[in-house]
Amino acid sequence: MKLTQLFCDVDDFCQTFIPAWQEKQLTNGDRKRNRAHRMSYSEMITLLVSYHQSGFRTFKWFYQKHVQRYWQSEFPKLLSYNRFIELVPTIIVPLTTFMNSRCGTSQGLAFIDSTPLKVCKNIRIPRHKTFVRQAGRGKSSTGWFYGFKLHLIVNDQGEILSFCITAGNVDDRKPVPKLVKSLTGKLFGDRGYISKKLTKLLASQDIELITTLKKNMKAQTIDAFDQLLLRKRSIIETINDQLKNIFDLEHSRHRSLTNYLSNIMAGLVAYSYQEKKPALNLRELDLLPLEQILIPN
């Protein structure tokens, strides 16, 4: 993706959002200087997102060896690396809101899953101090971990519909009601989302929760089309894999919570700009055999 296009999209958003956001900020009555930074919010967000699109494995190396060397003309008021890192917490709100604006729209089919975001190796948990108050120990299909969980809902075109970050020990079912506020139709998940209470709650919002079954559960009758989509639920696992390995969402180099969250948001924005996303490519012609099965002559 071209740097100019990314900056224009971010700047158009910031031109509208930043003034409205600053007007609604609460104060304690003290008069404070509100000087603008040398670099604008748009420029800083552009650089953070560009890092996740660049293929570099560390932001410091990207900033010092690439941005300061080759992009000086594009960013004439470029800050030093240390000053840029100090200002990253100031952009977390506009960056998160920009990602919300990049979310796709539901067409009646959605997939939900969570993925662990480890902040350190298990052997180093007793010595980890950065997220000692926020992170938690959780268990995934690959074993125990220490860190956070990224909860995602995506559509059949690979677009992110909603997202949420929780501690690693939070049950996958807990954030679901907030994640599905703007959704309708069918929601496919794994056996970790099995809950009669949750199913009834979602049904009241015109959402049908369809999950895989545990080994000790009785078999249930499911439409052939739903069975097919349940097997295609791996699309969201592919997205999680790309977010971790291509967009660098999981590593142990963070030293503050705000910078950690900014890194995740920038990675999600970078993914939203990916031209070829994992998709099921459902077309009407593909559904004809299923329709013949479901509707006998």
C-alpha positions in Angstrom: 0.0 0.0 0.0 1.2 3.5 -0.8 2.3 5.7 2.0 0.5 8.7 0.6 -2.9 6.9 0.5 -2.5 5.7 4.1 -1.6 9.2 5.3 -4.6 10.7 3.5 -7.0 8.3 5.0 -5.7 8.8 8.5 -5.5 12.6 8.1 -9.1 12.8 6.8 -10.2 10.9 9.8 -8.2 13.0 12.2 -9.4 16.3 10.8 -12.9 15.4 11.9 -12.2 13.3 15.1 -9.4 15.2 16.9 -11.3 18.6 17.3 -14.5 16.8 18.6 -12.4 14.5 20.9 -10.5 17.4 22.4 -13.7 19.4 23.1 -15.2 16.5 25.1 -12.1 15.8 27.3 -12.7 16.3 31.0 -10.5 18.6 33.0 -10.0 19.3 36.7 -10.4 23.1 36.2 -6.7 23.9 36.0 -5.6 25.8 33.0 -3.1 23.9 30.9 -1.1 24.6 27.8 -2.4 22.7 24.9 0.5 23.0 22.5 0.4 20.9 19.4 3.2 18.3 18.9 5.8 19.0 16.2 4.5 15.9 14.5 0.8 15.6 13.9 -1.4 12.8 15.1 -1.9 11.8 11.4 1.9 11.4 10.9 2.5 9.4 14.0 -0.4 7.0 13.3 0.8 6.6 9.7 4.3 5.6 10.9 3.0 3.1 13.4 0.7 1.4 10.8 3.5 1.5 8.2 5.8 -0.4 10.6 3.4 -3.3 10.7 3.2 -3.3 6.9 7.0 -3.0 6.4 8.1 -6.5 7.5 10.6 -5.1 10.1 10.7 -7.1 13.3 11.4 -4.2 15.7 10.0 -0.7 15.5 13.3 0.9 16.7 15.1 -0.6 13.7 12.3 0.5 11.4 12.4 4.0 12.7 16.1 4.6 12.9 17.3 2.6 9.8 14.4 3.2 7.5 12.2 6.2 8.4 15.0 8.6 9.5 17.2 7.5 6.6 14.7 7.4 3.6 11.5 9.2 4.7 12.9 12.4 6.0 11.4 14.3 3.0 8.0 12.8 3.6 8.1 13.7 7.3 10.1 17.0 7.6 9.3 17.4 11.3 10.4 13.9 12.2 11.0 13.4 15.9 13.9 11.5 17.5 13.1 7.9 18.3 13.0 8.4 22.1 10.6 11.4 21.8 8.3 9.5 19.4 8.0 6.6 21.9 7.2 9.1 24.6 4.3 10.5 22.6 2.8 7.2 21.5 0.4 7.1 24.5 -1.2 10.3 23.2 -2.5 8.7 20.0 -4.0 5.5 21.4 -7.6 7.0 21.4 -7.6 8.3 17.8 -5.8 5.2 16.7 -8.4 2.9 18.3 -11.3 5.0 16.9 -9.7 4.9 13.5 -9.6 1.1 13.7 -13.3 1.1 14.6 -14.0 3.1 11.5 -12.1 0.5 9.4 -14.3 -2.4 10.6 -16.3 -4.2 8.0 -20.1 -4.7 7.9 -21.9 -8.0 8.6 -23.8 -9.7 5.8 -25.4 -12.3 8.1 -22.4 -14.6 8.5 -19.7 -14.1 11.1 -17.0 -16.1 12.9 -15.8 -15.6 16.4 -12.6 -16.7 18.1 -9.9 -15.6 20.6 -6.2 -15.9 20.4 -3.6 -15.7 23.1 -1.1 -12.8 23.1 1.9 -13.9 25.2 3.9 -11.2 26.8 6.7 -13.5 28.0 7.7 -17.1 28.1 6.2 -19.2 30.9 9.5 -19.7 32.6 9.8 -15.9 33.0 6.4 -15.3 34.5 7.6 -14.8 38.1 10.1 -12.1 36.9 7.7 -10.3 34.6 6.9 -6.8 35.9 5.6 -4.8 33.0 2.0 -6.2 32.9 1.9 -7.7 36.4 -1.4 -5.9 37.2 -3.1 -6.3 33.8 -2.0 -9.7 32.3 -3.3 -13.1 33.4 -2.6 -16.8 33.1 -4.8 -18.5 30.6 -5.0 -21.8 28.7 -5.5 -22.2 25.0 -5.5 -25.2 22.7 -1.7 -25.1 22.7 -1.2 -24.9 26.4 -0.8 -22.4 29.2 0.3 -18.8 28.6 0.7 -15.5 30.4 -0.6 -12.3 28.8 -3.7 -11.1 27.1 -6.4 -12.4 24.7 -7.5 -10.8 21.4 -11.1 -11.5 20.7 -12.2 -11.1 17.1 -15.3 -11.4 15.0 -14.8 -11.5 11.2 -17.1 -12.0 8.2 -16.7 -14.5 5.3 -14.6 -11.9 3.4 -11.9 -11.8 6.1 -12.9 -8.3 7.3 -12.8 -7.6 11.1 -16.3 -6.7 12.3 -15.4 -6.1 16.0 -12.5 -6.7 18.4 -11.7 -6.7 22.1 -8.6 -7.2 24.3 -8.9 -8.9 27.7 -6.6 -10.4 30.2 -5.5 -14.0 29.5 -7.6 -15.5 32.2 -11.0 -14.1 31.0 -13.5 -16.6 29.7 -14.0 -16.3 26.0 -17.8 -16.0 26.4 -17.7 -12.9 28.7 -17.0 -10.2 26.0 -19.3 -11.7 23.4 -22.4 -9.6 24.2 -20.4 -6.4 23.6 -18.8 -7.7 20.5 -22.1 -8.6 18.7 -23.9 -5.3 19.4 -24.0 -4.4 15.7 -24.4 -7.9 14.3 -27.3 -10.0 13.1 -27.5 -13.4 11.5 -25.4 -16.5 12.2 -22.3 -16.6 14.4 -20.0 -19.6 14.2 -17.6 -20.4 17.0 -15.7 -23.3 18.6 -16.8 -25.3 21.7 -15.4 -22.7 24.0 -18.5 -20.6 23.3 -21.0 -23.3 24.3 -23.5 -21.8 26.8 -27.3 -22.0 27.0 -27.5 -18.6 28.6 -25.3 -17.0 25.9 -27.3 -18.7 23.2 -30.6 -17.3 24.5 -29.1 -13.9 25.0 -27.9 -13.7 21.4 -31.2 -15.2 20.1 -33.0 -12.2 21.6 -30.7 -10.0 19.4 -31.5 -12.0 16.2 -28.2 -13.8 16.3 -28.0 -17.6 16.0 -24.9 -19.0 17.8 -23.6 -22.2 16.1 -20.7 -24.1 17.7 -18.9 -27.3 17.5 -19.8 -30.0 20.1 -17.9 -31.5 22.9 -17.1 -35.2 22.8 -19.6 -35.9 25.7 -22.5 -34.0 24.1 -25.3 -35.5 22.2 -25.3 -35.1 18.4 -27.5 -32.3 17.1 -29.2 -31.8 13.7 -27.5 -29.0 11.8 -28.3 -27.8 8.3 -25.8 -28.9 5.6 -25.0 -25.2 4.9 -24.2 -24.6 8.6 -22.1 -27.7 8.8 -20.1 -26.5 5.8 -19.5 -23.0 7.4 -18.6 -24.6 10.8 -15.8 -26.5 9.0 -14.8 -23.2 7.3 -14.3 -21.6 10.7 -10.6 -21.9 10.2 -10.7 -18.6 8.3 -10.5 -16.7 11.6 -7.6 -18.9 12.8 -5.8 -18.0 9.6 -6.4 -14.3 10.3 -5.0 -14.7 13.9 -1.9 -16.4 12.5 -1.3 -13.5 10.0 -1.8 -10.9 12.7 0.8 -12.6 14.9 3.4 -13.6 12.3 3.0 -10.9 9.6 1.8 -7.9 11.5 3.9 -8.6 14.7 1.2 -8.5 17.3 2.9 -10.9 19.7 6.3 -10.3 21.2 7.9 -9.7 24.6 9.6 -6.3 24.0 6.9 -4.0 25.4 7.6 -1.8 28.4 4.3 0.0 28.9 0.6 -0.9 28.6 -0.3 2.1 26.4 2.4 1.4 23.9 1.4 -2.3 23.9 -2.2 -1.5 23.1 -1.1 1.1 20.4 1.0 -1.7 18.8 -2.0 -4.0 18.6 -4.3 -1.3 17.2 -1.8 -0.3 14.6 -1.4 -4.0 13.6 -5.2 -4.4 13.2 -5.3 -1.2 11.0 -2.4 -2.6 8.9 -4.4 -5.8 8.4 -7.5 -3.9 7.4 -5.5 -2.5 4.5 -4.3 -5.9 3.3 -5.4 -6.2 -0.3 -5.9 -10.0 -0.3 -7.5 -11.2 3.0 -8.4 -14.8 3.8 -11.9 -15.3 2.4 -14.4 -18.0 1.8 -15.5 -16.5 -1.6 -19.0 -17.7 -1.2 -21.0 -17.2 -4.4 -24.5 -18.1 -5.5 -23.1 -20.8 -7.8 -21.3 -22.4 -4.9 -24.5 -22.7 -3.0 -26.6 -24.5 -5.7 -25.6 -28.0 -4.7 -26.5 -27.2 -1.0 -29.8 -25.8 -2.0 -30.6 -29.0 -3.9 -29.8 -31.0 -0.8 -31.8 -28.9 1.5 -34.8 -28.6 -0.8 -35.8 -32.0 -2.1 -37.7 -32.3 -5.4 
